[in-house]
Amino acid sequence: MADRKGPSPRKVGSKRKAEGHAGEPSAKRRKGKVDKSARGLRHFSMRVLQKVEEKGTTTYNEVADDLVDELKREAGAAAGKDQNIRRRVYDALNVLRAMNIISKNKKQISWIGLPTGPGPNEPELRKLQMRKMELEQRIRQKDEHLMDLVRQYVGYSNLLARNAHAHDDTAEDKKVYLPFILVNTRPQAVIDCEIAEDRQEYFFSFNMPFQMHDDTQILNMMGLYPTQDEAETARKVLTAQDRMP
């Protein structure tokens, strides 16, 4: 998650553990949201197909750049990470190539056309190929989510080990408990804070630019989160332990 900066004045809302966007005038941080990127995969594939058909000859990067820009204009932050969109474009292009709708020569992608005389099994084959692409994308998304959980697990484990060896005698009211959100701004900034009655939503209004960090970012800055290779190794170990009788 990147640092969030917002011009003044801005009002943001937060929950105790959530993600938000400091640049929105009023954004509520909610937990339990379902990742919408797993939805509408068939519609996304059709957009890729239409994009290649319009251009005639293009490249993967050109198609991916156009769709990233379009989705961000249409859905904003809800469009998802650029990397995830690009992977979905890559999967869609592979399916179109397997169906002989496009051809690829090195980095150049060319439009061939939709089949004009499908055989008796052609519609079913295309349906199965689209379904295969959807399942592959869902597996990729679940794999990415699993890696996030593994990194979080390792980060918390490292934090517990660090605290166990610290022999810390910090007063109880000085300790910071997980999860948390850290808001950073200038000392002279004026901050208004409102708290919902159920204490599940917090609304902040700043008259100066600010940054927001959640606990995962702070642990990563402290060097407690694993690298990609370390997380992959931890994942294999945890998987092996889970399979042991």
Number of C-alpha atoms within 10 A of each C-alpha: 8 8 12 16 16 20 14 14 14 20 21 21 24 22 19 17 17 16 18 19 19 22 19 14 15 17 18 18 20 16 13 7 8 7 11 10 18 15 11 10 19 14 10 17 21 13 16 21 21 13 18 25 18 11 14 14 15 18 17 16 14 13 21 21 15 12 20 21 13 13 16 15 11 11 10 11 12 12 18 16 12 15 11 17 19 18 14 22 23 16 17 24 23 16 18 24 17 13 16 14 18 22 19 16 8 7 10 12 20 19 22 16 15 14 11 6 7 9 10 8 8 13 11 11 13 15 12 12 16 18 14 13 20 21 14 14 20 16 13 16 16 13 12 13 13 13 17 12 14 21 24 20 17 18 21 17 14 17 16 12 11 12 11 10 8 9 8 8 6 8 7 7 6 7 7 8 7 11 12 16 19 11 12 13 16 11 7 8 12 12 14 11 12 12 13 10 8 6 10 15 16 17 18 18 18 19 18 18 18 20 16 19 17 19 16 20 18 15 17 15 10 11 13 20 24 20 12 11 9 13 21 15 14 18 19 11 11 12 11 10 10 9 7 6 4
